[in-house]
């Protein structure tokens, strides 16, 4: 099918479907029940950028940026950019140890419920077989349809398959290669490096302000039509339960195409018999059309509308790098609890190596989380928010890119969730005593309960007066991971 034929198909599906390309129609779309139930997904940043494994997953841009260390590193390690460009890493991306079934087995053990690989990152290399991009993993590099393999393995393991595409930003991503004699200027590779639009607004000094600003310079009509077709191909090929977008799609030029994309996706999902949603940042979609996502951050309070945080175990890079630093399992688990207490989901990222193996550090964090969820998962999965998200002095900082450092939770910090007549209270750092002032008789006399259980331990004695609910245990803890009290409401 040609691009023009695909555009006609998109229009036809919208014309004949329930959802139309306008916000009034799309605002009726429901957040999936499975999303609200499952709470925890895994994000996978894996691609050609895992070969140099230096800096971060923005290496394909940075290697052409004279101002940053990746530029000189590239020249010293691989040679001049006109002789060895980003395209020359593709044959080195072999994925020789990649085993999608082993990945799915690890995710299952980790308590993961949905799986979201990046189908295409800003670099323009598709990790799947596609009719619209000859630069893809099925045709070169691994010579395997990576995304299809992940989808099959995930679904065989009972996990929900989702997909991410970051192609929108490829419009300008490689543009620094235009500023000197590099292979980005070689017309033989124009279909890989993209238009690499170089304008003052898209240089490194101004790019952030331009792309974060919805009124900033936008993409061309030709690019937007191409982006729409390629995205719809991902939808039709993989039928993902979420399609995730990175930033810049909130730009004014994308708005008509976002409406078409959402209408096409939601109509197709009805044909497939699937519950689906779209993950977005900023104000790309009205909040009743799709699911809001906060990158490496959180909310400070409860949102009545389900939302998501995407963040990485790696502190310095979403993709694999040789010198990455990693968050401890405790930080990831505490973030999960905090996010769920505010009606959110956690999408936790890993960055596999070029050979397809997952780092020991990320594996250990995932398995520790899975072991913790074996005991405490009932207070996470299928829960909803309570009257308050928690108690204590420690909270998240509002906004994105705020979660690199671990929050200093103490034994006086608590988080609440609720399900089926049970109130769950997480003590964020375990102690032999829990003093929960939110549950004192003085403020909520009508909340009655006669039994409290520590998950994984059993019933525990408690006292409740005008000042606090007090629980005293007869054991110490050899772990600093959160513990959870299950309160049966009368």
N, C-alpha and C positions, 0 to 999 in steps of 0.2 A: 504494500500500500504506500502510495506517495504521501508527502506531507499535505498536499492539497486534498487528496482523498480522505485523509485522516481528519482534516479540519471540517470537511463536509459531514463525516460520520459524527463528530462531536456535536455539530449543530443539530443533526437528526436525533441523536439520543436526547438532547435537551428539549427539542421540540415535542417529542413523544413521551417524555417522562414527567413525573410529578414535580420535580424540582426545576425551576427556571433560573436563568442567569441574572437574578436580582436578589438583593438582601432580604426583601420581604418574604420571598419564597424560601430562601435558604435558612432563615432564622427559625423555621419550624423543625429543623433537624435535631434529633435527640442524641445526647451523649450516650455511647454504648453502655449497656449494663455490664458487659465484661470488663470494660475499662474501669468503671467505678468499683468493681469487685476485686480486680487482680492486683492493683497497686504498684507492681514492681516489674520493670522491664530492663532489658540490656540493650545498649547502644553499641555499635561496632564500627569503629573508624579503622578501615583497612584498605590499603591501596598502594599504588606505586610509590607514594611518599614514605612508605615503610622500608624502602630499600636504602636510601641515604641515611634514614633514621637519625637525623641531626636537626636540632632546633625544635621544630614541631611539624604538624601536618601542613603548615603553610610553606614548607620548603620550596614547592614549585614556584611560588611567588618570590620568596626571599632570596633564592639563588640568583635572581636577576636584579636584586636591589643592592646597589653599591654601598648603601649606608649601614648594612647589617652584617653580622659575622658570617651568615650563611654564604654570602657572595664570595668572600675570600676562601672560606672552607671549600667551597665547590671548586674553585680554580686550583687550589693546592692539591685536592684529592682526586679530581676527575679531569681537570683541564679547562681551557677557555670555553665559555658558554656558547660560542659559535661552533665549536667542534664537538662538545659534549653537552647537549641540552637535556631538558627534563625528559624528552621522548626517549633518550638513550638509556634511561633506567628501566624501561618496560621489559626488555629481554631479561633483565636481572630479577624481575618480579616473577618467581617461578611457583611459589606456593606449594612446594614439593611435599611438605608435611601436613598440608591442610586436610582435615578430616571433619566434615560437617557433623557427622554423627557423634563424634567425641565432644565437639563443642556443645551440641544439644544436651548431651548427657551431663556435662558440667553445669550448664544453665539450669537444668532440672534439679540437680543436687543443691544448687544455690538458692532455690526458691523463686527463681525467675519465672514469670508467667507470660511475658511477651518479648519477642526478639525483633530488633530493628537494625539491620545492617545498612550502611550508607551505600546506596546503589551507585551514586556518582557524587564525588566531592567537587570542590571548586576547580580541581585540576583538569576536569574534562574527560577523565578516563572512566568509562562505564565498566562496572563490575559484573555485567550481565550481557547476554546475547541480545543485540539490538539491531533493528533495521536502519537506524538513523545515525549511527556512530561507528565507523570502522575501527576506531581506537577503543577496543573493548576486550575484556578478559577472556572472552570465549574465542576470539580471533588471534590473540597474541598474548605474550606474557605467560600466565598459567595455562592458557588454552582450555579453560573450563568456565562454564557459566556458574560463577561463584554464588550469585544471589539465588539461582534456582536450587542449588545444592543446599544452601542454608534454609530455604523455605521448606524443602522436602524433609530435611532432618528435623527441623523445628516442629513441624506439624505431626510427624511420626512420633515425636516425644510428647505430644499433647500441648504444645506451646502455640501461642497465637503469633502469626507472622505479620510483620509490619515492614515498612521501607522508608528510607529517607533519600531525598535528592537535594543537592546543594548546587545544582547546575546554574541557577539564576545568576550567581555571582561570577560565573566563568566569563561573562560578558566583558569584564575588565581585569580579571584576576591575573593574567600573565602579561599585563600591559607594560611592566617595567622592562621587559625584554625589548620594547620598542625604543628605548632610550640609548642603546648602544648596539654594536655589531654582535647580534646573537641569533640563534636559530629560530627565535620567535618571528623574525622578519623573513624567514625563508617560506615562500609561498607553497612549497611542497607539504608543509606541515600546518597550513592555515586552518584546516578542518579540525586539527587537534588543539592548537593553541587558541582557537576561537578568534573573534574579532580583536581581542586584546585591546580594547578601546583605550587609547591614551589621550586623556584630556587633563587639564590642570586639576579639575575636580576629583579625578580618580588617581592622582599620584599619592604617594604614601603619606604626605603631610596633610592632605585634605580628604582622603578617602573616607575616614571615619565619620567626619561631619557630613559628607555628601550622602553616604549610604544609610546613615541613621536618620536622615531628614527625609520625611515622606515627600517633601516638596522639591527635593534635590534633583539633579540631572538624572533622567531615566534611561531606559533601554529603547532600542529601535523597534518598530513594528515587526520587522523581519525576525529579529531575535525573539521577541515575545511569542510570535506564532510558533517558531521552532521549539521554544521552551514548553509551550502548551502541548504540542504534539508529543514530544519526548516524555513528558510527565504522564500523559494519558496512556502512552505505550506501557509504561511501568505499571499503571493501574490495571490495564487489561491483561498484561502478561502474568502478573503475580497476585492480583486481587488482594492487596494488603489490607489489613484491618485498620491501619493508620498510614497516612502519608504525611511525612514530617518535612517541614521547610525551615531553612536557616533564615538569616536576616535579609534585608533589602527588598523582599517581595512586598513590604508595606509601601514601597515607592508608588507614587501616583500612576506611573505608566503601567504597572502590573494590575491595577484594580479591575478593569474589564475582563482580563484573562483569569484572574482569581475567581470571579463569579462563574465564568464558564467552567473552569476546572472543578469547582465545588459542585456545581450542578451535574456535570458529567459523572463525577465520582459517586455522588449520592444516588443518582439514578442507576448507575451500574451496580452499586451495592444492593439495591433492591432486586435487581435481576439475579444477583448471586445469592440472595438470601442472607446477607451479612450485615452486622452492625459495624459501622466504620466511623472514623472521625479524622480531622485534619489537625496536626500540631503546628502552631505558628507562634511567632514572637511579635512584640510591639502591638500595633493596632492593625495588623494586616487584614484581619477579619473582625467583624462585629462579634462580641463575646458570646452570642447565642448561636453562631454559625459553626464555630470550630472550637478547639481546645487550646487554651492559652498555655504557653510554655515559658519558663524562666530559665535562662541558661546560667548554670553555675550560681544559682541564687535561690531565693525562696520568698514566701510572703511572711508578713509579720502577724497575720491573723487569719481567721477562717474565711474562705471564699465560698459562697453558696453555690458557685458553679465549679465543677471539677476542673482541676488544672494539673500541671506537671512541671517538675524540675528535671532538666537534663544536666548531668554533671559527670565528671570522669574520676576514676580511681587515680589516674595519673595527674600530678599537679602541674606539670609543665607542658604537656602535650596531650591532645586527644588520640593521636596516632602514636605508634611505637617510636621511641628514640632511645639511644643507648644510655643516655644519662638522665632519663626521666626519674622523678621522685614520686612516691606513691603515698596516698592517704592510708592510715591504719583502718582496720575493719571497724573499730569503735566509732570513728568519725562517720563512716558511711552508714552504719546502723542507726546512730543517733539522728543523722539527717533524714533517714527513712521514717523514723518515728515522728519527728517534728513535722515533716511534710504531710504524712498521712493524717495527723491530728488536725491539720488545717484543710482537709478535704482534697489533698493532692496526691499525685503519683510520683514515684522516683524512677527515672530512666538512667541507669548507671552505665557508664561507658568503659569499654576495654579497647586497647589498641594492639592487636596481634602483630607478631613479627612477620617479616616478608615471607618466611617459609611456611606460615600458617599456624605456628604454635602460639599459645597464649602465655604471657610471662608468668613466672612463678609468683611474683608479687600480687598480680591481679587474681590469679587462681586461688591463692591463699585467702585473700579478702572475700572472694565470692563464696568459697567453701565455709569460711567462718560465719558469714551471713546466713548461709543455708542451715548450718547447725543451729544457730540462734533462732531461726524461724521455725525449726522443728518444735521448739518449745513455745515460742511466742507468736507464731504465725496466726493463731486464731484471733489475736488482738489487732492484726494488720489486715489480712484478707477479708473482704466482704464487710468491712466496718464502715461507719460513717462518722462524721464529726459530732461532738457533744455540744453542750451549751457554751463551754469555753474550750479553747484548744489546750490550755495548760496553766501551770502555776510556776512561779519562780522568776528570778531576775534575768536569766539568760534567754535571749531570743535571737532569731535570725535578723540580719540587716536587710532592709527592703532593697530589691533590685537584683540585677544580674551581676555576675562576676564578683561575688562576695563570699564564696564558700571555700576558698583555698585553705585558710587556716581553720583549725578545729575550734568549735565553740566550747567554751569553758563550762560545760554543764556540771552541776554539783548534785549532791544527794537531796538538795532542797528544790531541784527543778523536776517538774512532773509534766507529762503529756497525757491527754485523754482521748480515747476512742470509744465507740459505742456499737453494740450489735445484739439484737435478739433479747433485749431485757437485761443485758449485762453492760456495766460500765467498766472499761479497762483503764487502769492508771499505771503508766510507765514511770518508774523512778529512774531518771536518766543516768545517775551513777549509784550503784547499789550500796546499801548500808543496812545495818541491823535494825535501824529505826526509820520509819517514814512518818513525817508529820505533814499532813495534807490540810491546809487551812481552807481551801476551796470547799471541802466537804464537811465543814463544821456545821453543827446544828443551828447556830446563830443566823446564818444566811439562807440555808435551804432546809428548813425543818421538815418539809413534806417529802424529801427524798429519804425513803426508808430502805434499809437493808439489814440483814441479819447474818450474812455469810460472806467472807472474803477468802479468796484462794490466791496463793502465789503460784503462778504458772510454773509447772515443772517440779513443784514441791508439795503442795497440798494446802488444806485449810490453815488459816493463821488467826490468832486472837487479835482483837482490836478494841480500842476504846474511842468513843466519840462524845465530845462535849461541846460547849459553846465556843471553844477556841480552835479545835482542830479534830480531824480523824487521826488517831495515832495507832500505828502498827509496829509491834516490836517482835523481831524474829529471834530464834534461838540458834542461828547459824551465821557464820561469816562467809564471804564470797571470795573465790579465787579468780574472779573475772571482774573487769570493770565495765562490762557490757550492761545495757539497761535491763532491769527486771520489770515484771509486769504483774500487778494485782488485778484479779478478776472479781468484781463486786456484783453479786447477784441482787438485783433490785426486787423489793417486795411489792 
